[in-house]
Amino acid sequence: MTDTFSPVLKLADLPPGSKKVVKLDGKPVLLCNYKDRIFAVSNICSHQYKLLHGGRVRHGKITCPVHGARFDLATGEALDLPATEPIETYDVRVEGDDIEVSL
């Protein structure tokens, strides 16, 4: 099976330390530029399906702004209660000036 990557955003539109939500195949995907690495995760918390884009990114993790659960940006692993289930993560690559994500 071959991964299909789709361009979702220009690299210049996601400066270091920033995050942005894009839609890919109808799914809200949160892009985070953290320490010179681009991560793509679901923008939906696995606990009560709240939006994650308002959460703080620190130490490679995003915190749900509603209940404080943290998720690893690389693996999606739920690190704190009340979340017990991971969030989806997506493969990312930079091709030229484009950030591409594979669902």
Secondary structure, 3 states (H helix, E strand, C coil): CCCCEEEEEEHHHCCCCCEEEEEECCEEEEEEEECCEEEEEECECCCCCCECCCCCEECCEEECCCCCCEEECCCCCECCCCCCCCCCEEEEEEECCEEEEEC
